[in-house]
Amino acid sequence: MRKLAGWLINPLYNWRLREKLFVMFLLGGILPLLFFVQYSYETIRSELSSQMIANTNSTVAQINSNLENKLDTYTKLSATLYLDSNMRAYLTNDYSKDPSLFVDAYKYINNSFVNMLTTNPDIESMSIYINNETLPTDGMYIKSMDQKFRSSLAYKSLSGSFGDVRFVTSPPEPDKPPMFTLTRLLNISSMNNPYGVLTINILESDIFRLMEKEASDKAVLIINEEGIVMSAKDKSLLNQPIDLPEPFPAENNGRFDSTYKGQKVLVVYNTTKYGWKSVSLIPYSSFLSKAHLTAKRILTYALVSLGLMAILIYVTARLFTKRMEKLVGMIRRIEREDFELIDIRPLGRDEIGQIGNALRKMSQRLSSLISDVYMKEIDKREAELNVLQAQINPHFLYNSLASISSLAIRNDDPRMNKMVTDLAKFYRISLNKGKNTLSIHEEIQLTRYYVSIQQVRFANLLRVHYDIEESVLPCRILKLTLQPFVENCINHAIWDHECGINIIIRAYREGQDIILKVIDDGMGMKMPSGDLPQSEDTLSGYGVRNVDNRIKLLFGDSYGVSIFSRLGIGTSVTIRIPGK
């Protein structure tokens, strides 16, 4: 993977800056535009799909409601005739003994049918098929249950109905439009021996009118519980199974994706209480065409914008890199030690122009600095000589102190010998070969030598106690950190020349830091308004502020010296350094 990335990226290193800027800016413009187009298309597609599903669900539910109302009306009409005892009596009477009686039967039947047809104008025709051979048929309202009728779809649909309503649809014929037929066995007195079959014919177009407005841009069908098409815009589909590759789900209503006549469609359905379904088949291409059109327009606008942006990017990159090339030329002149850049005109006031101005000033400064280099080189050599001379002085001091120590031994003066020896050791550690820092162990030793020298003078008046944790001894500290505070205790804190003074020197860890304390029980002092005494308040060569400033310069402002003192009680000096 790394090799592939290197193979793709390495050629970029050799491109000119103008080309890199152009490609990067162009990619930075193309990717958001492509994302915007894709996001817009997906959003519009999702919104249109959601809106279409919601609208279709509402439409199918309304068609279902209207269809149920229609079917309820026809069912109630059939129930009126089914329960009419006079009708049953006329239809089952034996007219062979007195044929004139059938006139009353026809009068009653005609009046009943005419009233129903008048009050329900959407009914095309009504008929009763009978087996009573003694009652003559009129071919309109009363018809014979002959073999032709027995072989019809309407009659076959009554199998197992037991007096319940059945609906069938007849396909169109050359001289007849498609019909929607209600059939019902008239068997109220004998379930096994019906005395007739009631048929109510309604034009299928009247049923289709319930969904005609919705069938303009999609296929809307009514199918029965067996999946047979009962009503559709395409009349050739009537009495045919619906052409879907998968069955409907068990739920009474819902939606799913399917294929219909070679197109991907959204199927939305709702089931009536009669078991029939109102089905809407919506091709995705029909309602997504708007999304495709919108996406094409957005893409067109994006491409135009991309073209304009490419031109602007190229012009901007060219103007930018042209001035960068001038900057490179200025830098190369400086590289050749040509510091005269007055002939190059200003590059503007933006960042590039500021770099150009800075290069001009830098070239002038370089010119003046180069002229000073020789003088500084001379000064450097003189400083080296002074350092060599300074290295001679400590050796002279050590040799002089050794001579004094030898003289004290010859004169049998051990105090003088010890004092001179301690002084030599003090200076050997404090000089530290010119280094500024030493270990806490060495700083404690240096303080011990200083105290030993002072004890020659003060004897038992000076009592120093050490409380040092061993873990802090290797840590680094500025040299002469403790000695100035011990010196202050000796010079300023002794107030009783009989009792003397006690000094405690402590060193311990506190978290990540190291704390050093110099505590005395001397006379104390009044604390000034600031945290530390002013420099003139001390007589030590290394004053309090001197030590504090050196610690802050080396370790930072969070470290340094703090003092607490009370008159007549004593003074406590706290030194905080990092515990590295």
FENMO-V76188 format. One record per residue. OMEGA is omega as a letter, one per 40 degrees, with the letter a starting at -180 (none if undefined). Layout:
omega->{OMEGA | OMEGA}
This chain:
omega->{a | i | i | i | i | i | i | a | a | i | a | a | a | i | i | a | i | a | i | i | a | a | a | i | a | i | i | i | a | a | i | i | i | i | a | i | a | a | i | i | a | i | i | i | i | a | i | i | a | a | i | a | a | i | a | i | i | a | a | i | i | i | i | a | i | i | i | i | i | a | i | i | a | i | i | i | i | i | i | i | a | a | a | a | i | i | i | a | i | a | a | a | i | a | a | a | a | a | a | a | a | i | i | i | i | a | a | a | a | i | a | a | i | i | a | i | i | a | i | a | a | i | a | a | i | i | i | i | a | i | a | a | a | a | a | i | i | i | a | a | i | a | a | i | a | a | i | i | a | i | a | i | a | a | a | a | a | a | i | a | i | i | i | a | i | i | i | i | i | i | a | i | a | a | a | i | i | a | i | a | i | i | a | i | i | a | a | a | a | a | a | a | i | i | i | i | i | i | i | a | i | i | i | i | i | i | a | a | i | a | a | a | a | a | a | a | i | i | i | a | i | a | i | a | i | a | i | a | a | a | a | i | i | a | i | i | a | a | i | i | i | a | i | a | a | i | i | i | a | a | a | i | a | a | i | i | a | i | a | a | i | i | i | a | i | a | i | a | i | a | i | i | i | a | i | a | i | a | i | a | a | i | i | a | a | a | i | i | i | i | i | i | i | i | i | i | i | i | i | i | a | i | i | i | i | i | i | a | i | i | a | i | a | a | a | i | a | i | a | a | i | i | i | i | i | i | i | i | i | a | i | i | i | i | i | i | i | a | i | a | a | a | i | a | a | a | i | a | i | a | i | i | i | i | i | i | i | i | i | a | a | i | i | a | i | i | i | i | i | i | i | a | a | i | a | i | i | i | a | a | i | i | i | i | i | i | i | i | a | i | i | a | i | i | i | i | a | a | a | i | i | i | i | i | i | i | i | i | i | a | i | i | a | i | i | a | a | a | a | i | i | i | i | i | i | a | i | i | a | i | i | i | i | a | a | a | i | i | i | i | i | i | i | i | i | i | i | i | i | i | i | i | a | a | i | a | a | i | a | i | a | a | a | a | a | i | a | i | a | a | a | a | a | a | a | i | i | i | a | i | a | a | a | a | i | i | i | i | a | a | a | a | a | a | i | a | i | a | a | a | i | i | i | i | a | i | a | i | i | a | i | a | i | a | i | a | i | a | i | i | a | a | a | a | i | i | i | a | i | i | a | i | i | a | a | i | a | i | a | i | i | a | a | a | i | i | a | a | i | i | a | i | a | a | a | a | i | i | i | a | i | a | i | a | i | i | i | a | a | a | i | i | i | i | i | i | i | a | i | none}
